[in-house]
Amino acid sequence: MGWLKRPLVVVATTAAVLVGTGGIAQAGTDRVATVSGAKVTFTSYGDSFSVCDTETDGLNVYNEYKYIRKDGTVQRDIEYNGLGSGTCASYDHNFGEGRSVTFRACLDMPGIIPDPCSNWAVGVA
């Protein structure tokens, strides 16, 4: 029976290592949304948005995003860049791995309703 001890130790150690490693990490999906004057980039590594003003037109730009949490509640926000043409503002988040984030790039145009925005883009954290 002594010859069985060694294989059982190897099997038990292998099982412990496999259980401890968890699941396979999901790769995120980066996306870009653009409208004339604004560009928003979602970077999955770090769950961040870059909100860039791409035209010298005196208008502020913003990112509008929606994210559905695991508990089903919706997180919505607007992130502005009022720094002027040629600049980008960065916003970091901590979205759940593998979760979708819907966003769009918009121009803040006073007196115009609704503001001009890009189509919605979908990134994956």
MODELLER restraints for C-alpha pairs under 7 A, 6 or more apart:
rsr = mdl.restraints
at = mdl.atoms
rsr.add(forms.Gaussian(group=physical.xy_distance, feature=features.Distance(at['CA:26:A'], at['CA:98:A']), mean=6.23, stdev=0.5))
rsr.add(forms.Gaussian(group=physical.xy_distance, feature=features.Distance(at['CA:28:A'], at['CA:44:A']), mean=5.12, stdev=0.5))
rsr.add(forms.Gaussian(group=physical.xy_distance, feature=features.Distance(at['CA:28:A'], at['CA:98:A']), mean=6.48, stdev=0.5))
rsr.add(forms.Gaussian(group=physical.xy_distance, feature=features.Distance(at['CA:28:A'], at['CA:124:A']), mean=4.91, stdev=0.5))
rsr.add(forms.Gaussian(group=physical.xy_distance, feature=features.Distance(at['CA:28:A'], at['CA:125:A']), mean=4.99, stdev=0.5))
rsr.add(forms.Gaussian(group=physical.xy_distance, feature=features.Distance(at['CA:29:A'], at['CA:44:A']), mean=5.82, stdev=0.5))
rsr.add(forms.Gaussian(group=physical.xy_distance, feature=features.Distance(at['CA:29:A'], at['CA:123:A']), mean=5.19, stdev=0.5))
rsr.add(forms.Gaussian(group=physical.xy_distance, feature=features.Distance(at['CA:29:A'], at['CA:124:A']), mean=4.70, stdev=0.5))
rsr.add(forms.Gaussian(group=physical.xy_distance, feature=features.Distance(at['CA:29:A'], at['CA:125:A']), mean=6.72, stdev=0.5))
rsr.add(forms.Gaussian(group=physical.xy_distance, feature=features.Distance(at['CA:30:A'], at['CA:42:A']), mean=5.46, stdev=0.5))
rsr.add(forms.Gaussian(group=physical.xy_distance, feature=features.Distance(at['CA:30:A'], at['CA:43:A']), mean=4.88, stdev=0.5))
rsr.add(forms.Gaussian(group=physical.xy_distance, feature=features.Distance(at['CA:30:A'], at['CA:44:A']), mean=5.39, stdev=0.5))
rsr.add(forms.Gaussian(group=physical.xy_distance, feature=features.Distance(at['CA:30:A'], at['CA:123:A']), mean=5.48, stdev=0.5))
rsr.add(forms.Gaussian(group=physical.xy_distance, feature=features.Distance(at['CA:30:A'], at['CA:124:A']), mean=6.91, stdev=0.5))
rsr.add(forms.Gaussian(group=physical.xy_distance, feature=features.Distance(at['CA:31:A'], at['CA:41:A']), mean=5.95, stdev=0.5))
rsr.add(forms.Gaussian(group=physical.xy_distance, feature=features.Distance(at['CA:31:A'], at['CA:42:A']), mean=5.30, stdev=0.5))
rsr.add(forms.Gaussian(group=physical.xy_distance, feature=features.Distance(at['CA:31:A'], at['CA:121:A']), mean=6.74, stdev=0.5))
rsr.add(forms.Gaussian(group=physical.xy_distance, feature=features.Distance(at['CA:31:A'], at['CA:122:A']), mean=6.71, stdev=0.5))
rsr.add(forms.Gaussian(group=physical.xy_distance, feature=features.Distance(at['CA:31:A'], at['CA:123:A']), mean=5.39, stdev=0.5))
rsr.add(forms.Gaussian(group=physical.xy_distance, feature=features.Distance(at['CA:32:A'], at['CA:40:A']), mean=5.70, stdev=0.5))
rsr.add(forms.Gaussian(group=physical.xy_distance, feature=features.Distance(at['CA:32:A'], at['CA:41:A']), mean=4.42, stdev=0.5))
rsr.add(forms.Gaussian(group=physical.xy_distance, feature=features.Distance(at['CA:32:A'], at['CA:42:A']), mean=6.24, stdev=0.5))
rsr.add(forms.Gaussian(group=physical.xy_distance, feature=features.Distance(at['CA:32:A'], at['CA:121:A']), mean=6.98, stdev=0.5))
rsr.add(forms.Gaussian(group=physical.xy_distance, feature=features.Distance(at['CA:33:A'], at['CA:39:A']), mean=5.85, stdev=0.5))
rsr.add(forms.Gaussian(group=physical.xy_distance, feature=features.Distance(at['CA:33:A'], at['CA:40:A']), mean=5.22, stdev=0.5))
rsr.add(forms.Gaussian(group=physical.xy_distance, feature=features.Distance(at['CA:33:A'], at['CA:41:A']), mean=6.49, stdev=0.5))
rsr.add(forms.Gaussian(group=physical.xy_distance, feature=features.Distance(at['CA:33:A'], at['CA:104:A']), mean=5.58, stdev=0.5))
rsr.add(forms.Gaussian(group=physical.xy_distance, feature=features.Distance(at['CA:33:A'], at['CA:105:A']), mean=5.61, stdev=0.5))
rsr.add(forms.Gaussian(group=physical.xy_distance, feature=features.Distance(at['CA:33:A'], at['CA:118:A']), mean=6.26, stdev=0.5))
rsr.add(forms.Gaussian(group=physical.xy_distance, feature=features.Distance(at['CA:33:A'], at['CA:121:A']), mean=6.00, stdev=0.5))
rsr.add(forms.Gaussian(group=physical.xy_distance, feature=features.Distance(at['CA:34:A'], at['CA:40:A']), mean=6.35, stdev=0.5))
rsr.add(forms.Gaussian(group=physical.xy_distance, feature=features.Distance(at['CA:34:A'], at['CA:105:A']), mean=5.64, stdev=0.5))
rsr.add(forms.Gaussian(group=physical.xy_distance, feature=features.Distance(at['CA:34:A'], at['CA:118:A']), mean=5.65, stdev=0.5))
rsr.add(forms.Gaussian(group=physical.xy_distance, feature=features.Distance(at['CA:35:A'], at['CA:105:A']), mean=6.20, stdev=0.5))
rsr.add(forms.Gaussian(group=physical.xy_distance, feature=features.Distance(at['CA:35:A'], at['CA:106:A']), mean=6.69, stdev=0.5))
rsr.add(forms.Gaussian(group=physical.xy_distance, feature=features.Distance(at['CA:35:A'], at['CA:117:A']), mean=6.09, stdev=0.5))
rsr.add(forms.Gaussian(group=physical.xy_distance, feature=features.Distance(at['CA:35:A'], at['CA:118:A']), mean=4.93, stdev=0.5))
rsr.add(forms.Gaussian(group=physical.xy_distance, feature=features.Distance(at['CA:37:A'], at['CA:53:A']), mean=5.94, stdev=0.5))
rsr.add(forms.Gaussian(group=physical.xy_distance, feature=features.Distance(at['CA:37:A'], at['CA:54:A']), mean=4.79, stdev=0.5))
rsr.add(forms.Gaussian(group=physical.xy_distance, feature=features.Distance(at['CA:37:A'], at['CA:55:A']), mean=4.75, stdev=0.5))
rsr.add(forms.Gaussian(group=physical.xy_distance, feature=features.Distance(at['CA:38:A'], at['CA:52:A']), mean=5.72, stdev=0.5))
rsr.add(forms.Gaussian(group=physical.xy_distance, feature=features.Distance(at['CA:38:A'], at['CA:53:A']), mean=4.93, stdev=0.5))
rsr.add(forms.Gaussian(group=physical.xy_distance, feature=features.Distance(at['CA:38:A'], at['CA:54:A']), mean=5.37, stdev=0.5))
rsr.add(forms.Gaussian(group=physical.xy_distance, feature=features.Distance(at['CA:38:A'], at['CA:61:A']), mean=5.92, stdev=0.5))
rsr.add(forms.Gaussian(group=physical.xy_distance, feature=features.Distance(at['CA:38:A'], at['CA:105:A']), mean=5.97, stdev=0.5))
rsr.add(forms.Gaussian(group=physical.xy_distance, feature=features.Distance(at['CA:38:A'], at['CA:106:A']), mean=6.39, stdev=0.5))
rsr.add(forms.Gaussian(group=physical.xy_distance, feature=features.Distance(at['CA:38:A'], at['CA:107:A']), mean=6.62, stdev=0.5))
rsr.add(forms.Gaussian(group=physical.xy_distance, feature=features.Distance(at['CA:39:A'], at['CA:51:A']), mean=6.10, stdev=0.5))
rsr.add(forms.Gaussian(group=physical.xy_distance, feature=features.Distance(at['CA:39:A'], at['CA:52:A']), mean=5.10, stdev=0.5))
rsr.add(forms.Gaussian(group=physical.xy_distance, feature=features.Distance(at['CA:39:A'], at['CA:53:A']), mean=6.68, stdev=0.5))
rsr.add(forms.Gaussian(group=physical.xy_distance, feature=features.Distance(at['CA:39:A'], at['CA:54:A']), mean=6.86, stdev=0.5))
rsr.add(forms.Gaussian(group=physical.xy_distance, feature=features.Distance(at['CA:39:A'], at['CA:105:A']), mean=5.87, stdev=0.5))
rsr.add(forms.Gaussian(group=physical.xy_distance, feature=features.Distance(at['CA:40:A'], at['CA:49:A']), mean=6.63, stdev=0.5))
rsr.add(forms.Gaussian(group=physical.xy_distance, feature=features.Distance(at['CA:40:A'], at['CA:50:A']), mean=5.54, stdev=0.5))
rsr.add(forms.Gaussian(group=physical.xy_distance, feature=features.Distance(at['CA:40:A'], at['CA:51:A']), mean=4.64, stdev=0.5))
rsr.add(forms.Gaussian(group=physical.xy_distance, feature=features.Distance(at['CA:40:A'], at['CA:52:A']), mean=6.15, stdev=0.5))
rsr.add(forms.Gaussian(group=physical.xy_distance, feature=features.Distance(at['CA:40:A'], at['CA:63:A']), mean=6.44, stdev=0.5))
rsr.add(forms.Gaussian(group=physical.xy_distance, feature=features.Distance(at['CA:40:A'], at['CA:104:A']), mean=6.99, stdev=0.5))
rsr.add(forms.Gaussian(group=physical.xy_distance, feature=features.Distance(at['CA:40:A'], at['CA:105:A']), mean=5.45, stdev=0.5))
rsr.add(forms.Gaussian(group=physical.xy_distance, feature=features.Distance(at['CA:41:A'], at['CA:49:A']), mean=5.52, stdev=0.5))
rsr.add(forms.Gaussian(group=physical.xy_distance, feature=features.Distance(at['CA:41:A'], at['CA:50:A']), mean=5.14, stdev=0.5))
rsr.add(forms.Gaussian(group=physical.xy_distance, feature=features.Distance(at['CA:41:A'], at['CA:51:A']), mean=6.78, stdev=0.5))
rsr.add(forms.Gaussian(group=physical.xy_distance, feature=features.Distance(at['CA:42:A'], at['CA:48:A']), mean=5.79, stdev=0.5))
rsr.add(forms.Gaussian(group=physical.xy_distance, feature=features.Distance(at['CA:42:A'], at['CA:49:A']), mean=4.64, stdev=0.5))
rsr.add(forms.Gaussian(group=physical.xy_distance, feature=features.Distance(at['CA:42:A'], at['CA:50:A']), mean=6.67, stdev=0.5))
rsr.add(forms.Gaussian(group=physical.xy_distance, feature=features.Distance(at['CA:42:A'], at['CA:123:A']), mean=6.56, stdev=0.5))
rsr.add(forms.Gaussian(group=physical.xy_distance, feature=features.Distance(at['CA:43:A'], at['CA:49:A']), mean=6.39, stdev=0.5))
rsr.add(forms.Gaussian(group=physical.xy_distance, feature=features.Distance(at['CA:44:A'], at['CA:124:A']), mean=6.37, stdev=0.5))
rsr.add(forms.Gaussian(group=physical.xy_distance, feature=features.Distance(at['CA:44:A'], at['CA:125:A']), mean=4.76, stdev=0.5))
rsr.add(forms.Gaussian(group=physical.xy_distance, feature=features.Distance(at['CA:46:A'], at['CA:92:A']), mean=6.92, stdev=0.5))
rsr.add(forms.Gaussian(group=physical.xy_distance, feature=features.Distance(at['CA:47:A'], at['CA:92:A']), mean=6.04, stdev=0.5))
rsr.add(forms.Gaussian(group=physical.xy_distance, feature=features.Distance(at['CA:47:A'], at['CA:93:A']), mean=5.25, stdev=0.5))
rsr.add(forms.Gaussian(group=physical.xy_distance, feature=features.Distance(at['CA:47:A'], at['CA:94:A']), mean=6.01, stdev=0.5))
rsr.add(forms.Gaussian(group=physical.xy_distance, feature=features.Distance(at['CA:47:A'], at['CA:95:A']), mean=6.38, stdev=0.5))
rsr.add(forms.Gaussian(group=physical.xy_distance, feature=features.Distance(at['CA:47:A'], at['CA:125:A']), mean=5.90, stdev=0.5))
rsr.add(forms.Gaussian(group=physical.xy_distance, feature=features.Distance(at['CA:48:A'], at['CA:90:A']), mean=6.93, stdev=0.5))
rsr.add(forms.Gaussian(group=physical.xy_distance, feature=features.Distance(at['CA:48:A'], at['CA:91:A']), mean=5.49, stdev=0.5))
rsr.add(forms.Gaussian(group=physical.xy_distance, feature=features.Distance(at['CA:48:A'], at['CA:92:A']), mean=4.31, stdev=0.5))
rsr.add(forms.Gaussian(group=physical.xy_distance, feature=features.Distance(at['CA:48:A'], at['CA:93:A']), mean=5.79, stdev=0.5))
rsr.add(forms.Gaussian(group=physical.xy_distance, feature=features.Distance(at['CA:49:A'], at['CA:90:A']), mean=5.69, stdev=0.5))
rsr.add(forms.Gaussian(group=physical.xy_distance, feature=features.Distance(at['CA:49:A'], at['CA:91:A']), mean=5.18, stdev=0.5))
rsr.add(forms.Gaussian(group=physical.xy_distance, feature=features.Distance(at['CA:49:A'], at['CA:92:A']), mean=6.54, stdev=0.5))
rsr.add(forms.Gaussian(group=physical.xy_distance, feature=features.Distance(at['CA:50:A'], at['CA:88:A']), mean=6.10, stdev=0.5))
rsr.add(forms.Gaussian(group=physical.xy_distance, feature=features.Distance(at['CA:50:A'], at['CA:89:A']), mean=5.65, stdev=0.5))
rsr.add(forms.Gaussian(group=physical.xy_distance, feature=features.Distance(at['CA:50:A'], at['CA:90:A']), mean=4.53, stdev=0.5))
rsr.add(forms.Gaussian(group=physical.xy_distance, feature=features.Distance(at['CA:50:A'], at['CA:91:A']), mean=6.52, stdev=0.5))
rsr.add(forms.Gaussian(group=physical.xy_distance, feature=features.Distance(at['CA:51:A'], at['CA:62:A']), mean=6.39, stdev=0.5))
rsr.add(forms.Gaussian(group=physical.xy_distance, feature=features.Distance(at['CA:51:A'], at['CA:63:A']), mean=6.33, stdev=0.5))
rsr.add(forms.Gaussian(group=physical.xy_distance, feature=features.Distance(at['CA:51:A'], at['CA:81:A']), mean=6.22, stdev=0.5))
rsr.add(forms.Gaussian(group=physical.xy_distance, feature=features.Distance(at['CA:51:A'], at['CA:88:A']), mean=5.24, stdev=0.5))
rsr.add(forms.Gaussian(group=physical.xy_distance, feature=features.Distance(at['CA:51:A'], at['CA:89:A']), mean=5.15, stdev=0.5))
rsr.add(forms.Gaussian(group=physical.xy_distance, feature=features.Distance(at['CA:51:A'], at['CA:90:A']), mean=6.34, stdev=0.5))
rsr.add(forms.Gaussian(group=physical.xy_distance, feature=features.Distance(at['CA:52:A'], at['CA:81:A']), mean=6.92, stdev=0.5))
rsr.add(forms.Gaussian(group=physical.xy_distance, feature=features.Distance(at['CA:52:A'], at['CA:87:A']), mean=5.66, stdev=0.5))
rsr.add(forms.Gaussian(group=physical.xy_distance, feature=features.Distance(at['CA:52:A'], at['CA:88:A']), mean=4.04, stdev=0.5))
rsr.add(forms.Gaussian(group=physical.xy_distance, feature=features.Distance(at['CA:52:A'], at['CA:89:A']), mean=6.45, stdev=0.5))
rsr.add(forms.Gaussian(group=physical.xy_distance, feature=features.Distance(at['CA:53:A'], at['CA:61:A']), mean=6.00, stdev=0.5))
rsr.add(forms.Gaussian(group=physical.xy_distance, feature=features.Distance(at['CA:53:A'], at['CA:84:A']), mean=6.28, stdev=0.5))
rsr.add(forms.Gaussian(group=physical.xy_distance, feature=features.Distance(at['CA:53:A'], at['CA:85:A']), mean=5.02, stdev=0.5))
rsr.add(forms.Gaussian(group=physical.xy_distance, feature=features.Distance(at['CA:53:A'], at['CA:86:A']), mean=5.62, stdev=0.5))
rsr.add(forms.Gaussian(group=physical.xy_distance, feature=features.Distance(at['CA:53:A'], at['CA:87:A']), mean=5.66, stdev=0.5))
rsr.add(forms.Gaussian(group=physical.xy_distance, feature=features.Distance(at['CA:53:A'], at['CA:88:A']), mean=6.38, stdev=0.5))
rsr.add(forms.Gaussian(group=physical.xy_distance, feature=features.Distance(at['CA:54:A'], at['CA:85:A']), mean=5.67, stdev=0.5))
rsr.add(forms.Gaussian(group=physical.xy_distance, feature=features.Distance(at['CA:54:A'], at['CA:86:A']), mean=5.45, stdev=0.5))
rsr.add(forms.Gaussian(group=physical.xy_distance, feature=features.Distance(at['CA:55:A'], at['CA:85:A']), mean=5.37, stdev=0.5))
rsr.add(forms.Gaussian(group=physical.xy_distance, feature=features.Distance(at['CA:56:A'], at['CA:85:A']), mean=5.06, stdev=0.5))
rsr.add(forms.Gaussian(group=physical.xy_distance, feature=features.Distance(at['CA:59:A'], at['CA:107:A']), mean=6.67, stdev=0.5))
rsr.add(forms.Gaussian(group=physical.xy_distance, feature=features.Distance(at['CA:59:A'], at['CA:108:A']), mean=6.18, stdev=0.5))
rsr.add(forms.Gaussian(group=physical.xy_distance, feature=features.Distance(at['CA:59:A'], at['CA:109:A']), mean=6.68, stdev=0.5))
rsr.add(forms.Gaussian(group=physical.xy_distance, feature=features.Distance(at['CA:60:A'], at['CA:81:A']), mean=6.07, stdev=0.5))
rsr.add(forms.Gaussian(group=physical.xy_distance, feature=features.Distance(at['CA:60:A'], at['CA:82:A']), mean=4.88, stdev=0.5))
rsr.add(forms.Gaussian(group=physical.xy_distance, feature=features.Distance(at['CA:60:A'], at['CA:84:A']), mean=6.94, stdev=0.5))
rsr.add(forms.Gaussian(group=physical.xy_distance, feature=features.Distance(at['CA:60:A'], at['CA:107:A']), mean=6.15, stdev=0.5))
rsr.add(forms.Gaussian(group=physical.xy_distance, feature=features.Distance(at['CA:60:A'], at['CA:108:A']), mean=5.33, stdev=0.5))
rsr.add(forms.Gaussian(group=physical.xy_distance, feature=features.Distance(at['CA:61:A'], at['CA:80:A']), mean=5.96, stdev=0.5))
rsr.add(forms.Gaussian(group=physical.xy_distance, feature=features.Distance(at['CA:61:A'], at['CA:81:A']), mean=5.44, stdev=0.5))
rsr.add(forms.Gaussian(group=physical.xy_distance, feature=features.Distance(at['CA:61:A'], at['CA:82:A']), mean=6.71, stdev=0.5))
rsr.add(forms.Gaussian(group=physical.xy_distance, feature=features.Distance(at['CA:61:A'], at['CA:106:A']), mean=5.71, stdev=0.5))
rsr.add(forms.Gaussian(group=physical.xy_distance, feature=features.Distance(at['CA:61:A'], at['CA:107:A']), mean=4.54, stdev=0.5))
rsr.add(forms.Gaussian(group=physical.xy_distance, feature=features.Distance(at['CA:61:A'], at['CA:108:A']), mean=5.61, stdev=0.5))
rsr.add(forms.Gaussian(group=physical.xy_distance, feature=features.Distance(at['CA:62:A'], at['CA:78:A']), mean=6.56, stdev=0.5))
rsr.add(forms.Gaussian(group=physical.xy_distance, feature=features.Distance(at['CA:62:A'], at['CA:79:A']), mean=5.40, stdev=0.5))
rsr.add(forms.Gaussian(group=physical.xy_distance, feature=features.Distance(at['CA:62:A'], at['CA:80:A']), mean=4.25, stdev=0.5))
rsr.add(forms.Gaussian(group=physical.xy_distance, feature=features.Distance(at['CA:62:A'], at['CA:81:A']), mean=5.86, stdev=0.5))
rsr.add(forms.Gaussian(group=physical.xy_distance, feature=features.Distance(at['CA:62:A'], at['CA:105:A']), mean=6.04, stdev=0.5))
rsr.add(forms.Gaussian(group=physical.xy_distance, feature=features.Distance(at['CA:62:A'], at['CA:106:A']), mean=5.26, stdev=0.5))
rsr.add(forms.Gaussian(group=physical.xy_distance, feature=features.Distance(at['CA:62:A'], at['CA:107:A']), mean=6.34, stdev=0.5))
rsr.add(forms.Gaussian(group=physical.xy_distance, feature=features.Distance(at['CA:63:A'], at['CA:78:A']), mean=5.54, stdev=0.5))
rsr.add(forms.Gaussian(group=physical.xy_distance, feature=features.Distance(at['CA:63:A'], at['CA:79:A']), mean=5.10, stdev=0.5))
rsr.add(forms.Gaussian(group=physical.xy_distance, feature=features.Distance(at['CA:63:A'], at['CA:80:A']), mean=6.49, stdev=0.5))
rsr.add(forms.Gaussian(group=physical.xy_distance, feature=features.Distance(at['CA:63:A'], at['CA:103:A']), mean=6.73, stdev=0.5))
rsr.add(forms.Gaussian(group=physical.xy_distance, feature=features.Distance(at['CA:63:A'], at['CA:104:A']), mean=5.77, stdev=0.5))
rsr.add(forms.Gaussian(group=physical.xy_distance, feature=features.Distance(at['CA:63:A'], at['CA:105:A']), mean=4.97, stdev=0.5))
rsr.add(forms.Gaussian(group=physical.xy_distance, feature=features.Distance(at['CA:63:A'], at['CA:106:A']), mean=6.23, stdev=0.5))
rsr.add(forms.Gaussian(group=physical.xy_distance, feature=features.Distance(at['CA:64:A'], at['CA:77:A']), mean=5.97, stdev=0.5))
rsr.add(forms.Gaussian(group=physical.xy_distance, feature=features.Distance(at['CA:64:A'], at['CA:78:A']), mean=4.51, stdev=0.5))
rsr.add(forms.Gaussian(group=physical.xy_distance, feature=features.Distance(at['CA:64:A'], at['CA:79:A']), mean=6.58, stdev=0.5))
rsr.add(forms.Gaussian(group=physical.xy_distance, feature=features.Distance(at['CA:64:A'], at['CA:103:A']), mean=5.50, stdev=0.5))
rsr.add(forms.Gaussian(group=physical.xy_distance, feature=features.Distance(at['CA:64:A'], at['CA:104:A']), mean=5.54, stdev=0.5))
rsr.add(forms.Gaussian(group=physical.xy_distance, feature=features.Distance(at['CA:64:A'], at['CA:105:A']), mean=6.74, stdev=0.5))
rsr.add(forms.Gaussian(group=physical.xy_distance, feature=features.Distance(at['CA:65:A'], at['CA:76:A']), mean=5.70, stdev=0.5))
rsr.add(forms.Gaussian(group=physical.xy_distance, feature=features.Distance(at['CA:65:A'], at['CA:77:A']), mean=5.70, stdev=0.5))
rsr.add(forms.Gaussian(group=physical.xy_distance, feature=features.Distance(at['CA:65:A'], at['CA:78:A']), mean=6.52, stdev=0.5))
rsr.add(forms.Gaussian(group=physical.xy_distance, feature=features.Distance(at['CA:65:A'], at['CA:102:A']), mean=5.57, stdev=0.5))
rsr.add(forms.Gaussian(group=physical.xy_distance, feature=features.Distance(at['CA:65:A'], at['CA:103:A']), mean=4.09, stdev=0.5))
rsr.add(forms.Gaussian(group=physical.xy_distance, feature=features.Distance(at['CA:65:A'], at['CA:104:A']), mean=6.61, stdev=0.5))
rsr.add(forms.Gaussian(group=physical.xy_distance, feature=features.Distance(at['CA:66:A'], at['CA:74:A']), mean=6.80, stdev=0.5))
rsr.add(forms.Gaussian(group=physical.xy_distance, feature=features.Distance(at['CA:66:A'], at['CA:75:A']), mean=5.74, stdev=0.5))
rsr.add(forms.Gaussian(group=physical.xy_distance, feature=features.Distance(at['CA:66:A'], at['CA:76:A']), mean=4.58, stdev=0.5))
rsr.add(forms.Gaussian(group=physical.xy_distance, feature=features.Distance(at['CA:66:A'], at['CA:77:A']), mean=6.93, stdev=0.5))
rsr.add(forms.Gaussian(group=physical.xy_distance, feature=features.Distance(at['CA:66:A'], at['CA:101:A']), mean=6.09, stdev=0.5))
rsr.add(forms.Gaussian(group=physical.xy_distance, feature=features.Distance(at['CA:66:A'], at['CA:102:A']), mean=5.21, stdev=0.5))
rsr.add(forms.Gaussian(group=physical.xy_distance, feature=features.Distance(at['CA:66:A'], at['CA:103:A']), mean=6.32, stdev=0.5))
rsr.add(forms.Gaussian(group=physical.xy_distance, feature=features.Distance(at['CA:67:A'], at['CA:74:A']), mean=5.71, stdev=0.5))
rsr.add(forms.Gaussian(group=physical.xy_distance, feature=features.Distance(at['CA:67:A'], at['CA:75:A']), mean=5.11, stdev=0.5))
rsr.add(forms.Gaussian(group=physical.xy_distance, feature=features.Distance(at['CA:67:A'], at['CA:76:A']), mean=6.49, stdev=0.5))
rsr.add(forms.Gaussian(group=physical.xy_distance, feature=features.Distance(at['CA:67:A'], at['CA:100:A']), mean=6.70, stdev=0.5))
rsr.add(forms.Gaussian(group=physical.xy_distance, feature=features.Distance(at['CA:67:A'], at['CA:101:A']), mean=4.98, stdev=0.5))
rsr.add(forms.Gaussian(group=physical.xy_distance, feature=features.Distance(at['CA:67:A'], at['CA:102:A']), mean=6.42, stdev=0.5))
rsr.add(forms.Gaussian(group=physical.xy_distance, feature=features.Distance(at['CA:68:A'], at['CA:74:A']), mean=4.53, stdev=0.5))
rsr.add(forms.Gaussian(group=physical.xy_distance, feature=features.Distance(at['CA:68:A'], at['CA:75:A']), mean=6.22, stdev=0.5))
rsr.add(forms.Gaussian(group=physical.xy_distance, feature=features.Distance(at['CA:81:A'], at['CA:88:A']), mean=6.79, stdev=0.5))
rsr.add(forms.Gaussian(group=physical.xy_distance, feature=features.Distance(at['CA:81:A'], at['CA:89:A']), mean=5.58, stdev=0.5))
rsr.add(forms.Gaussian(group=physical.xy_distance, feature=features.Distance(at['CA:95:A'], at['CA:125:A']), mean=6.12, stdev=0.5))
rsr.add(forms.Gaussian(group=physical.xy_distance, feature=features.Distance(at['CA:96:A'], at['CA:125:A']), mean=6.51, stdev=0.5))
rsr.add(forms.Gaussian(group=physical.xy_distance, feature=features.Distance(at['CA:97:A'], at['CA:125:A']), mean=5.24, stdev=0.5))
rsr.add(forms.Gaussian(group=physical.xy_distance, feature=features.Distance(at['CA:98:A'], at['CA:124:A']), mean=5.73, stdev=0.5))
rsr.add(forms.Gaussian(group=physical.xy_distance, feature=features.Distance(at['CA:98:A'], at['CA:125:A']), mean=5.25, stdev=0.5))
rsr.add(forms.Gaussian(group=physical.xy_distance, feature=features.Distance(at['CA:99:A'], at['CA:124:A']), mean=5.53, stdev=0.5))
rsr.add(forms.Gaussian(group=physical.xy_distance, feature=features.Distance(at['CA:99:A'], at['CA:125:A']), mean=5.46, stdev=0.5))
rsr.add(forms.Gaussian(group=physical.xy_distance, feature=features.Distance(at['CA:100:A'], at['CA:122:A']), mean=6.42, stdev=0.5))
rsr.add(forms.Gaussian(group=physical.xy_distance, feature=features.Distance(at['CA:100:A'], at['CA:123:A']), mean=5.73, stdev=0.5))
rsr.add(forms.Gaussian(group=physical.xy_distance, feature=features.Distance(at['CA:100:A'], at['CA:124:A']), mean=4.47, stdev=0.5))
rsr.add(forms.Gaussian(group=physical.xy_distance, feature=features.Distance(at['CA:100:A'], at['CA:125:A']), mean=6.35, stdev=0.5))
rsr.add(forms.Gaussian(group=physical.xy_distance, feature=features.Distance(at['CA:101:A'], at['CA:122:A']), mean=5.57, stdev=0.5))
rsr.add(forms.Gaussian(group=physical.xy_distance, feature=features.Distance(at['CA:101:A'], at['CA:123:A']), mean=5.21, stdev=0.5))
rsr.add(forms.Gaussian(group=physical.xy_distance, feature=features.Distance(at['CA:101:A'], at['CA:124:A']), mean=5.97, stdev=0.5))
rsr.add(forms.Gaussian(group=physical.xy_distance, feature=features.Distance(at['CA:102:A'], at['CA:120:A']), mean=6.33, stdev=0.5))
rsr.add(forms.Gaussian(group=physical.xy_distance, feature=features.Distance(at['CA:102:A'], at['CA:121:A']), mean=5.64, stdev=0.5))
rsr.add(forms.Gaussian(group=physical.xy_distance, feature=features.Distance(at['CA:102:A'], at['CA:122:A']), mean=4.51, stdev=0.5))
rsr.add(forms.Gaussian(group=physical.xy_distance, feature=features.Distance(at['CA:102:A'], at['CA:123:A']), mean=6.51, stdev=0.5))
rsr.add(forms.Gaussian(group=physical.xy_distance, feature=features.Distance(at['CA:103:A'], at['CA:120:A']), mean=5.44, stdev=0.5))
rsr.add(forms.Gaussian(group=physical.xy_distance, feature=features.Distance(at['CA:103:A'], at['CA:121:A']), mean=5.39, stdev=0.5))
rsr.add(forms.Gaussian(group=physical.xy_distance, feature=features.Distance(at['CA:103:A'], at['CA:122:A']), mean=6.48, stdev=0.5))
rsr.add(forms.Gaussian(group=physical.xy_distance, feature=features.Distance(at['CA:104:A'], at['CA:117:A']), mean=6.55, stdev=0.5))
rsr.add(forms.Gaussian(group=physical.xy_distance, feature=features.Distance(at['CA:104:A'], at['CA:118:A']), mean=5.54, stdev=0.5))
rsr.add(forms.Gaussian(group=physical.xy_distance, feature=features.Distance(at['CA:104:A'], at['CA:119:A']), mean=6.20, stdev=0.5))
rsr.add(forms.Gaussian(group=physical.xy_distance, feature=features.Distance(at['CA:104:A'], at['CA:120:A']), mean=4.90, stdev=0.5))
rsr.add(forms.Gaussian(group=physical.xy_distance, feature=features.Distance(at['CA:104:A'], at['CA:121:A']), mean=6.07, stdev=0.5))
rsr.add(forms.Gaussian(group=physical.xy_distance, feature=features.Distance(at['CA:105:A'], at['CA:117:A']), mean=5.54, stdev=0.5))
rsr.add(forms.Gaussian(group=physical.xy_distance, feature=features.Distance(at['CA:105:A'], at['CA:118:A']), mean=5.38, stdev=0.5))
rsr.add(forms.Gaussian(group=physical.xy_distance, feature=features.Distance(at['CA:106:A'], at['CA:115:A']), mean=6.65, stdev=0.5))
rsr.add(forms.Gaussian(group=physical.xy_distance, feature=features.Distance(at['CA:106:A'], at['CA:116:A']), mean=5.78, stdev=0.5))
rsr.add(forms.Gaussian(group=physical.xy_distance, feature=features.Distance(at['CA:106:A'], at['CA:117:A']), mean=4.08, stdev=0.5))
rsr.add(forms.Gaussian(group=physical.xy_distance, feature=features.Distance(at['CA:106:A'], at['CA:118:A']), mean=6.41, stdev=0.5))
rsr.add(forms.Gaussian(group=physical.xy_distance, feature=features.Distance(at['CA:107:A'], at['CA:115:A']), mean=6.06, stdev=0.5))
rsr.add(forms.Gaussian(group=physical.xy_distance, feature=features.Distance(at['CA:107:A'], at['CA:116:A']), mean=5.78, stdev=0.5))
rsr.add(forms.Gaussian(group=physical.xy_distance, feature=features.Distance(at['CA:107:A'], at['CA:117:A']), mean=6.48, stdev=0.5))
rsr.add(forms.Gaussian(group=physical.xy_distance, feature=features.Distance(at['CA:108:A'], at['CA:115:A']), mean=6.01, stdev=0.5))
rsr.add(forms.Gaussian(group=physical.xy_distance, feature=features.Distance(at['CA:109:A'], at['CA:115:A']), mean=5.83, stdev=0.5))
